[in-house]
Amino acid sequence: MRELLAKAAKILKIKPEILEIISTPERVFTVNFPVKMDSGEIRVFEGYRVQHNSALGPYKGGIRYHPDVDLEEVKTLAFLMAIKCAVANLPFGGGKGGIKVAPKTLSEGELERLSRGYVRAIADVIGPYKDVPAPDVNTNSKIMGWMTDAYASECKMKNVKLKKNEILATFTGKPLEMGGSEGREEATGRGGVYVLQAVLQKTKDKRQKTIAVQGFGNVGYNVAKFLFEAGFKIIGLSDSQGGIYFEDGFDPTKTIACKLAKGKIAECYCAGSVIDGKCGVRIANERLLELPVDILVPAALENVINSDNASKIKAKVILEMANGAITSEANKILANRGITVIPDILANSGGVTVSYFEWKQNLEDAHWTRDEVNKNLKEKMVRALGEVWETAQRYKVDLRTGAYILAIDRIVGKMV
């Protein structure tokens, strides 16, 4: 990340003091707040909110619940959100939040009280024109709904003069009945598909495309589903339990139904498969990355493509849907091998783009149809890819470096 930032700054001839400003978060908050547990015990939890850069607009970024959340991680993620929003040309800066907690050990009531307590602790530093949080790891629309309600209560108690629609605009990823946007759940996957299709149009490769997707959660499933519907052949899928390979191709919709019923993706493709009577081969996650496919989609963990396996990747194009799936060393190896990498800060920006649509709808007291959301999403994603592609071509760099150059140029342009 720092290496890319320095490289982009050198190409753009940015002064060291400006680079230092871009590299440093503007505001960092650590909060400690009490939560009453079901047992009656009071526990104090530690949370964070980092506001990295507001040159382009209000801070924007998710809130994650995880036992390993720490301040340095949140700072890094806030910086990446600043870059991602700039790449997508959204009027947002970068932000991120988190609570150090193992959420699966909490009851729903404890989870709600935790969420409301965190919002009370950060209420003074968020708002529709200040900082707009969203879901992230282990948070969802229900939690955003609790947070929105808690923020409304804080505004009333502190006599903060915000209209109802402005209060709703303080959080995105909310339930539809609380001002959420149509199409938000599948936006990240759908946006990635739009970018991939735009790249394939630029390379003018019209052959049948085979796909392997590592990570069959919300993002991986939606990428696979939309690509399957567009005529691509999905021959490899995996989740945390392992992977499956089937040369004739999978139907992702049937596969997810089987996974939900059986709990493990590999159980859906064995002797006497429940899906179309077909038989698949179980493979390790590591093996899936090295399958002889046209397009590889890492949509699970970070650092899965690294210096140890980058030379073994056979895909011609990599759609990096997981944040940080490719290490910096691997990125260099892949670039030298002529493999096109669509970087995470572009590939998975569909989620924050539809979050922007939600924020805009709330402020305008409007509600777009799913078709309107998807149409606007496609326009945004294709335009962003075109701008990154043009930048990379102009400076003779890979797409990731091109995205950083574009983003930093936009941020600095608003600072000076």
N, C-alpha and C positions, 0 to 999 in steps of 0.2 A: 504493500500500500504506500509506504513512505517513498520507496524507490520509484514507483509510478508517479507519485506527486512531484518528486524532484525532477524526473525526466520531463514531465509535462511543463513544469515551471521553466526549465532550461530552454525548451523549444519555444515557449511563449515569451522568453526573456523577462520573466517576472522578478522584481527585486526581492532580495532575501527577506526584508522586513515584511513585505506583502505575503510571501510564502509562510512566514512565521504566523501571521494573523490567520491565514487559511487553515493552518495546521492545528491551531489551538482553540479549544471550545470557549465560547463566550461566557457561558454560565454553567456551573456544576452544583447540583444540589444533592445532599445526602439527608434523608429524613428517617427518623425513628418514631414509630407510632404504635400504640397499644391496640390489641385485638382481644376481645373476649372469646374464649374457646367454649365449646359445648360443655366441657367439664366445669365451667365457672372460673377456670384459671385465666389470668391475664398474661398474654405473651407480647413482647415487644419485637416488632419486625423492622428490618432495615431495608430501605428502598432508595432508589436513585432516579434523578431526572437530569439529563445532560442536554444543554441547548448549544449546538455547535456553531452555527453560522446563520444569521438572519438577513444576509444581503439580498436574497431573492424574495423574502417574505417570512411569514410566521414559521416557527420551528415545526417540523412534522416528523413523527416517528412512533413506532409501536412501544408497547409495554409488555415485557416478558416476565413470567413467573418461573423461576428455576433455582434449585439449591446452589448452583455454581455461579449465579449472577454475581459479578463484582464490578466495581466502578471503572476499571480499565477497559473491560469488555464493553460496557455501555458507552464509554467515550469513543471507542473505535467504531461502534455501530452508528453512533450519532454522526460521526464524520462521513461514513459511507452513505448515510441517508442524505446528507448535504450534496454529495456527489451525484447520487441517484436522482434526486429531484431536479438538479441542474441538467443532467443528461436528458431527462424527460421533458425539460423546459416547463416545469411547474413553478408556480409562484410561492414556493416554500423553501425554507432553510432546512437544516438537519437537526433532528432531535432523537432521543431514545430514552426509555425508562425501564426500570426493572425492580423486582422485589426478590430478595434472597429467601426462597421458600420452596418446599417440596409440595406442590399443589395437590398431588394425588393423595396425600396423607390427610387432607382437610375435608370436612363435610361441606355440603353445599352452603350451609348457613355460615360456616367459618370462612369459606371462600368469599361470600358476599360481604361479610364484615371486614375482611382483609382489603377487598377492593375499595369499599367505601372509605376505610381509614386512610388508605394511600391517597385517594383523591382529596380528602380533607387536608392532608399534609402538604400537598402541592398545589392546592386550589389557587393560591395567590399568584402563581407563576405560569398558569395556563389560561387559555381563553381563545376565542375564535380568531383574534387578530394577534395573539401572542404565541401560542404553542398548542398544536392540535394532535393529541395522542390517538393511537389506533391499536388494534390487536397485534400480538406477536406470538412468540412461543408460549404455549399453554394458556393463552387468553383467547376469548372469542366474542361473538356478538352479545351473548347474554351478559358477560362481564362488562362490556362497553355500555350496555344498558344500565347496569347498576351504577357505573361510574358517572354516567350522564345525569342520573337521578340525584346522586350524591352531590354533584357539582351544582345542580339547580338549587338544592337545599342550602348549600354554602352561599350561593349568590343572594338568595333571599335573606339569609341570616345576617350577611354582611352588607346588605343593601347595595349590591353591585347592580348597576343599571344596564342590564342586558335583556334584550327581547327573547322570547321563547325560542325563536328560530336561531338566534345567535348562541344560545346555550346548547342547542342541539348540534350546532356547527363546531363546538369545542371538541367533540369526539367523532371519529369515523369508524366504520365497521360495526355500526349499531344495528339492532333489529329493524326490519322494515317499518314496523309500527311506531318506531321512535325516530324516524327520519333517515333510516338506512337506505342505501342505494340498491336498486335492482342490479343483479349481476356481480355483486362484490365477492361472493364466495368463490366463483370460478375465474375472477378477473386476472389473477397472476398467471394461471395456466393458459388462459385464452390469449393474454397479451404476449406470452412467449411464443405461442403458435403464430400469431400475426408477424412477429419479428422474423421467425424462422422462414416463413413463406416468402417474406420480402427479400431475405438473403438469397434464397434459392432462385428467385426471379432474377436477381442481379448476376448470379453465377450462370444462369441460363442452362441449368442441368434439369432436364425434364424426365429423367428416368424414374422408374418405380423406386421409392425410397424405403429402406428398411430402418427400423427404429429400435433402440434399446433404452429403457427408462429405469434408472436406479432410483428407487424411492416411490412407493405407490400410496402416498398419502394424498391430501387434497390437491396439491400442486401437480404431483406426478400423474395422478389419475386423470385430472382434467387435461393435461398436455396429451396424454395417450389417447383419451377419448376424442378430443377434437382432431387430432392427427388421423386417427382411425376413420373418423367420419369424412375426412378430406381425401381419403384414399391411400394413406400410407399403411405400411405393413408393420405391425408391432410384434417383433419376434423375441424380445427379451423384456422381462419385468422383474422387479425385486422389491422386497421390503426388509425390515430388520431381521426377519426370520430366514431369509435366503431368497434365491432367485429361481426363475423358471425360463426355459428356452424352448421355443417351438417354431420350427422353420416355416410352417404354413401360416403362422400368425395368430394372435389372440384378438378377441373382442373385449376391450377393456371394461365395458359395461357389464358383461356377463362375469368377467373375472372379479370385479369389485363385489358383485352380489355374492359370489362364492366365498370370497375372503371374509365378508361380513358374517356369513353363515358359519364358516369353519374356523375363522380366526387367523389362519396362516395362508399366505398366498401360494406357497409351494404345495399345500394340500389340494389345491384346485386342479393341478395337472400332474397326475400320476397314473398308474395302470387303472383303467376303467374310470377315466375322468368324468366329472359331472358336467363338464362344459362340452357340448356338441360331441361327446364320445371321443374326443381327441386326446392324444397323449403327449405330455411335455416332459422335458428333462430338467431335473433339479440341478442348479448350479450355484456356486458361491457368489456373493456380491462382487468380490474381486474379479471373478471370471466374467461376470456380466459386462464390466467396463471394457473388457478386451475382446468382446464379440466382433465378428466381421460384419458390422452394420455400416450403413451410410451416415446415420445420425445417432449420436449418443446424447442422452439427456440425464445428467446427474441432478437429481431433484431431492436429495436426502441430506447428507452430512457434508461438513467442510473437509477440505484437504484429502478427498478420496482419490483425486488424480494428482500425483506427486512425482518427484524425481525417480522413484522406484518403478513406476508403471507407465509414465508418459511415453516412453519409447515403444510400448506394447499396444498402445491405442490404435485401433484399425479404422475408426470412424473418420470420415472426411470433414464432418461438421460436428461441433459440440455446442449444444444449447445449455448453458450453465444456469439452471434454474435454482439451484441451492446457493446460498451465499457462501462464497469462499470455497467452492468445491474444488477449484484448481489452484495449487500453490504457485507462487511466483516463479519458482524453478521450473515447474512443469509447464507453465505458460510459455517460457522461453523455448523449451524443447518442442512443444507443439507448434509454435510459430516457425521454428527452423525446419520443421517437417512439412510445412505448408498446410497444416490443418486449421480450418477456420473456427475460431472460438468466438461465440457470441457471449460476451461477458455478463456476469450476474447483474451488474448495475444497469444494464440495458434489458437483458432477457427477462428478469423478474420484476420490472418496474410497472407492470400492469396493475398490480395491487395498489400501489400508492397513487397511480393515475386515477383509478376509480375512486380511491379515497378523496382525491381532489374533486372529482365530480360530485361526490356526496357532500363535501364541504360547500361547494358552489350551489348545489341544489338547496341546501339548508339556508344559506344566506339569502338566496333569492326566493325562499319559501315556495320552491317548485318540486316536482317529482317527475323524473324522466322514466320512460318505458325501458324495458330491457333492450329492445332494439335500438333505441336512441343511445343508451349507454355503450352497447357493443359497437355501434357505428362510430361514435366519438373515440372509443378506445382504439379501434383499428386505425383511425386517422392519426391519433397521437403516436402510437407505436411505430407505424410505418414512417412517419415523418422523423421521429427520433432516430430510427435505424438509418434513414437516408442521410441525416446530418452527421451521425457518427461515421458512416461509411465514407462520406465525402471528406471528412476531417482526416481519417486514416489514410485515404488515398493522397491527400494533399501533402501530408508530412511523411508519407511512406513508412507508416507504422501499423501495428496490428490493431484490431478493433478495440481492445481494452485500453490501449494507450490513447487511441483516438477519442474514446469516450472521456477519459480523464482530461485530455486537452480541451475538448469541447466544454466540459463542465467547469473547469477552472477558469477558462476564458470568460464564461458567462458570470461566474461569481465575482471575479476581479472587476469585470466591466461595471458591476453595480456598486462596487466598493470605492472606486476612484473617480 
